């Protein structure tokens, strides 16, 4: 009889380069495989499980809502959806929320809203959206076309028209790219998939100023860095800049598929009945869980924990950087942390897995750490000690060569 991995390889599309383990259970910051081996999880479903695995907050909300109403479509009002929308608006710059199923769908909605708003206000010729090189906005044809990574776009030509790209952290190049056809700028306040790249001081303010001067919209993709990940509810709060449109997903549902696109009233007015829709977006089940997750983040101290644990984690990693010359950089905010190496990150990811720690890479040379926001110092210490051992082995091999 074939095991789980063999059956998956036989019956499913091979679109993922999976690690050779089957996870069957999770609790807090830990997961277990079929053989009962325990792993400390610094991936958290790729920045999704902010409250950890099998969170009592999520379990209670799931159980209670599943007994009453799971799905009715967006032809009707529901209380959980309305409650979550109100909570998001009251804790953000925004006036309106559109619910969908993923970060890609949220970014699709943002692209459509920006173009529709600009078409109504300025005419159809003003439709181009400027995105950043090295960005990541999703895998649909629209968000793929807005993503600034050729390796992700390869094989899907022709891409959708109406996007152009400039370097992140270069406000002068952005200014040069703006002309009468541009309707919006889309960027991640911190590039996650691009290697945990943080904005230079003053960059986001310069982008906001340019958008205001030219009358174009600013879209912040906070799918990975929102929901407390950086030590504030939204990453842009660190920089004193607010967007016109913002997208969320990942940690919004702590594992349930949900995305959200938020905007100001002025911009949101361009979306009227029939302008955009989704069957499953914002179901009572998903929004009830998301409301419970957001309330826990706001009330139970997990955003502050992300800030404190992030500072502690980066300090420990910087100590390692002082010991090992092949560590080029340690960067991040809160609990999205990147460690750039001279060589490939893949061997370190594999060595960590063998030692019982799950981490991932971003681009070829960056170790990316996005643990649950509930992580504690002792768990960080365990990982740092393992990294120290792994790096020491790498260093010794380098000395032998």
C-alpha positions in Angstrom: 0.0 0.0 0.0 1.3 3.4 -0.9 2.0 5.9 1.8 0.6 9.5 1.8 3.5 11.0 -0.1 3.4 8.4 -2.8 -0.3 8.7 -3.2 0.0 12.5 -3.4 2.6 12.3 -6.0 0.5 9.8 -8.0 -2.8 11.7 -7.9 -2.0 15.4 -7.6 -0.5 18.0 -9.9 3.2 18.4 -9.2 3.1 22.1 -8.7 4.9 22.1 -5.3 8.4 21.2 -4.4 7.3 19.5 -1.1 9.5 18.6 1.8 9.5 14.8 2.4 7.3 14.7 5.4 3.6 14.3 6.1 2.3 16.5 8.9 -0.6 15.2 10.9 -1.0 17.3 14.0 -0.2 20.7 15.4 -0.3 22.5 18.7 1.0 26.0 19.4 4.3 26.5 17.7 4.8 22.7 17.1 3.7 20.2 14.5 4.2 16.4 14.3 4.6 14.0 11.4 3.3 10.5 10.7 6.2 8.9 12.6 5.5 11.1 15.6 8.6 13.3 15.2 8.1 16.8 16.6 9.1 20.0 14.8 9.3 23.6 16.0 7.5 25.5 13.3 9.0 28.8 12.2 6.9 28.8 8.9 3.4 28.9 10.4 1.8 28.0 7.1 3.8 30.8 5.5 2.9 33.6 7.9 -0.7 32.3 8.3 -1.0 30.7 11.7 -0.5 33.8 13.8 -2.2 32.2 16.9 -0.4 28.9 16.3 -1.8 25.5 15.5 -5.0 24.2 17.0 -5.6 27.5 18.6 -8.4 27.4 21.1 -9.6 30.8 19.8 -10.0 29.3 16.3 -11.5 26.0 17.6 -14.2 27.7 19.6 -15.2 30.0 16.8 -15.3 27.2 14.3 -17.4 25.0 16.5 -19.9 27.7 17.5 -20.4 29.0 14.0 -20.5 25.6 12.3 -23.5 24.8 14.4 -25.5 27.8 13.1 -24.6 29.0 9.6 -21.7 28.0 7.3 -22.6 29.5 3.9 -25.5 31.4 2.2 -23.7 33.5 -0.4 -23.4 37.3 -0.6 -27.0 37.7 -1.8 -27.8 38.1 1.9 -26.4 39.9 4.9 -24.8 37.9 7.7 -23.7 39.0 11.2 -20.2 37.5 11.3 -19.3 39.2 8.0 -20.6 42.6 9.1 -18.9 42.2 12.5 -15.5 41.5 10.9 -15.9 44.4 8.4 -16.7 46.8 11.3 -13.8 45.6 13.3 -11.3 46.0 10.4 -12.6 49.5 9.6 -12.5 50.6 13.2 -8.9 49.5 13.5 -7.6 50.8 10.1 -7.5 53.8 7.8 -10.3 52.3 5.7 -14.0 52.9 5.4 -15.0 49.8 3.3 -14.1 46.1 3.1 -14.6 43.5 0.3 -14.1 39.9 1.4 -12.7 37.2 -0.8 -10.8 33.9 -0.4 -7.1 34.6 -0.7 -4.4 37.2 -1.0 -4.3 36.8 -4.8 -8.1 37.5 -4.9 -7.7 40.5 -2.6 -5.0 41.9 -5.0 -7.2 41.2 -8.0 -10.0 43.2 -6.3 -7.5 46.0 -5.6 -6.3 46.1 -9.2 -9.9 46.2 -10.5 -11.0 48.9 -8.0 -8.0 51.1 -8.9 -8.7 50.8 -12.6 -12.5 51.3 -12.3 -12.0 54.3 -10.0 -9.5 55.9 -12.4 -11.7 55.1 -15.5 -14.7 56.9 -13.9 -12.6 59.9 -12.8 -10.1 60.3 -15.6 -11.1 58.1 -18.5 -10.1 54.7 -19.8 -6.6 55.7 -20.9 -5.5 56.0 -17.3 -5.1 52.4 -16.4 -1.4 51.5 -15.9 -0.3 50.2 -12.5 3.3 50.5 -11.4 4.6 47.6 -9.4 8.0 46.9 -7.9 10.8 44.6 -9.1 11.2 41.6 -6.9 7.5 41.9 -5.7 5.0 39.1 -5.2 1.2 39.7 -5.5 -0.2 36.3 -6.4 -0.5 33.5 -9.0 -3.7 34.4 -10.9 -3.1 35.9 -14.4 -3.8 39.4 -13.0 -1.6 39.2 -10.0 1.0 37.3 -11.8 1.2 40.1 -14.3 1.6 42.5 -11.4 4.4 40.5 -9.8 8.0 41.6 -10.5 9.7 38.2 -10.7 10.3 36.8 -14.1 10.8 33.3 -12.8 7.2 33.3 -11.6 5.9 34.7 -14.9 7.9 32.3 -17.1 5.8 30.3 -19.5 2.6 32.3 -19.1 2.9 34.8 -21.9 1.2 36.8 -23.0 0.8 38.4 -19.6 -1.9 41.0 -19.0 -1.1 44.4 -20.2 -1.1 47.6 -18.1 1.7 47.0 -15.6 5.2 48.3 -15.5 8.0 47.9 -12.9 10.6 50.0 -11.1 13.1 49.1 -8.3 11.8 49.0 -4.8 13.4 51.7 -2.5 14.0 54.0 -5.5 11.6 56.9 -5.4 13.3 58.8 -8.2 12.8 55.9 -10.7 9.2 55.7 -9.6 8.7 59.4 -10.3 10.3 58.9 -13.8 7.8 56.1 -14.5 4.7 58.1 -13.7 2.9 59.5 -16.7 -0.7 60.3 -17.7 -1.5 56.6 -18.2 -0.7 55.6 -14.6 -3.6 55.1 -12.2 -1.9 53.4 -9.2 1.2 52.1 -7.5 1.1 48.7 -5.8 3.8 47.6 -3.4 4.4 45.5 -0.3 5.6 47.7 2.6 8.1 44.9 3.3 8.8 42.5 0.5 8.4 39.0 1.9 8.8 36.6 -1.0 11.4 39.0 -2.4 13.8 38.3 0.5 12.4 40.3 3.5 13.4 43.6 2.0 12.5 46.6 4.3 11.9 50.1 2.9 14.6 52.7 3.4 13.8 55.6 5.7 11.5 58.1 4.0 10.8 55.9 1.0 7.1 55.1 1.7 6.5 58.8 2.5 8.1 59.8 -0.8 5.8 57.3 -2.6 2.7 58.7 -0.8 3.7 62.3 -1.6 4.2 61.4 -5.3 0.9 59.7 -5.5 -0.8 62.7 -3.9 0.9 65.1 -6.3 0.0 63.1 -9.4 -3.5 62.1 -8.3 -2.8 58.3 -8.4 -3.8 55.6 -5.9 -1.5 53.9 -3.5 -2.1 50.2 -2.9 -0.4 48.4 0.0 -0.2 44.6 -0.3 -0.1 43.5 3.4 -1.1 39.9 2.7 2.1 38.6 4.4 3.1 41.5 6.7 -0.3 42.6 8.0 -2.3 41.3 11.0 0.4 42.0 13.6 3.3 40.2 11.9 5.6 43.3 12.2 4.7 44.3 15.7 1.9 46.6 14.6 -1.4 45.6 13.2 -0.4 46.8 9.8 3.2 47.2 8.6 2.6 50.6 7.1 1.9 52.0 10.6 5.6 51.8 11.2 6.2 54.4 8.5 3.5 57.0 9.1 2.0 56.4 5.7 -1.6 55.3 4.8 -2.6 53.8 1.5 -5.8 54.3 -0.5 -6.3 50.6 -0.8 -4.9 47.7 1.3 -5.1 43.9 0.9 -5.0 41.3 3.6 -5.2 37.5 3.8 -2.9 34.8 5.3 -3.1 35.5 9.1 -6.6 37.0 8.8 -8.1 33.6 9.0 -5.3 31.7 10.9 -5.7 28.9 8.3 -9.2 29.4 7.0 -9.2 30.7 3.4 -10.1 34.4 3.5 -8.8 37.6 2.0 -9.9 41.2 2.3 -9.5 44.4 0.2 -10.0 47.6 2.1 -10.3 51.2 0.8 -11.4 54.7 1.6 -15.0 55.7 0.9 -13.9 58.0 -1.9 -12.2 55.2 -3.8 -14.6 52.4 -2.8 -17.6 54.3 -4.3 -16.4 53.0 -7.7 -17.5 49.5 -6.7 -21.3 49.4 -7.0 -23.7 46.4 -7.3 -22.5 44.0 -10.0 -19.0 45.5 -10.3 -17.2 42.7 -8.5 -18.3 39.6 -6.7 -17.4 36.2 -5.2 -19.4 33.1 -4.2 -17.3 32.1 -1.2 -15.8 35.3 -0.1 -16.6 36.2 3.5 -18.7 33.2 4.5 -20.2 33.2 8.0 -17.7 30.5 9.0 -14.6 32.2 7.7 -15.5 35.6 9.0 -16.6 34.3 12.4 -13.1 32.7 12.8 -11.4 35.8 11.4 -13.2 38.1 13.9 -12.1 35.9 16.8 -8.5 35.9 15.5 -8.4 39.7 15.1 -10.0 40.2 18.5 -7.3 38.0 20.1 -4.5 39.8 18.3 -5.9 43.2 19.5 -6.8 42.1 23.1 -4.4 39.3 24.1 -1.1 41.1 23.6 0.1 39.0 20.6 1.0 42.0 18.5 3.2 43.4 21.2 4.7 39.9 21.7 5.6 39.9 18.0 7.4 43.2 18.5 9.3 42.0 21.6 10.1 38.5 20.3 11.2 39.9 17.0 13.7 42.2 18.6 15.0 39.3 20.8 15.2 37.0 17.7 17.1 39.5 15.6 19.5 40.2 18.4 20.3 36.5 18.7 20.7 36.2 14.9 23.0 39.3 14.8 25.2 37.6 17.4 25.4 34.6 15.0 26.3 37.0 12.2 29.2 38.3 14.3 30.5 34.7 14.5 30.0 33.5 10.9 31.3 35.7 8.0 29.0 34.0 5.5 26.0 35.7 7.1 25.6 38.8 5.0 22.6 40.5 6.7 19.9 40.1 9.3 16.8 42.2 8.7 13.1 42.4 9.2 10.4 43.8 11.5 8.6 42.0 14.3 8.3 38.3 13.4 9.2 38.5 9.7 12.9 38.0 9.8 15.4 37.4 7.0 19.0 36.1 7.2 20.9 36.6 3.9 23.7 34.1 3.3 26.6 34.2 0.9 25.6 30.8 -0.6 22.4 28.9 -1.0 19.9 28.8 1.9 18.5 25.4 0.9 21.1 23.3 2.8 20.4 25.2 6.0 16.6 24.7 5.5 17.2 21.0 5.1 19.6 20.7 8.1 17.1 22.5 10.3 14.4 20.1 9.2 16.5 17.1 10.2 17.1 18.7 13.6 13.3 19.2 14.1 12.9 22.9 13.0 10.8 24.0 10.0 12.0 27.1 8.2 11.9 28.3 4.6 13.9 30.3 2.1 13.0 33.5 0.2 14.9 33.7 -3.0 18.1 31.5 -3.2 20.1 33.0 -0.4 17.7 34.2 2.3 16.5 32.3 5.3 13.0 33.5 6.1 11.4 33.1 9.6 7.7 33.7 10.1 6.7 31.8 13.2 3.4 32.1 15.0 3.1 35.4 16.9 2.7 33.4 20.1 6.3 32.2 20.0 8.3 32.6 23.2 12.0 33.2 24.0 12.7 29.5 24.9 11.5 28.4 21.4 13.6 31.1 19.7 16.6 29.9 21.8 16.1 26.3 20.6 16.2 27.4 17.0 19.1 29.8 17.4 21.1 27.0 19.1 20.4 24.7 16.2 21.4 27.3 13.7 24.6 27.9 15.6 25.4 24.2 15.4 24.6 24.1 11.6 26.6 27.2 10.9 29.5 25.9 12.9 29.5 22.8 10.7 29.4 24.9 7.6 32.2 27.1 8.8 34.4 24.0 9.6 33.8 22.7 6.1 34.8 26.1 4.7 38.0 25.9 6.8 38.8 22.5 5.4 38.4 23.7 1.9 
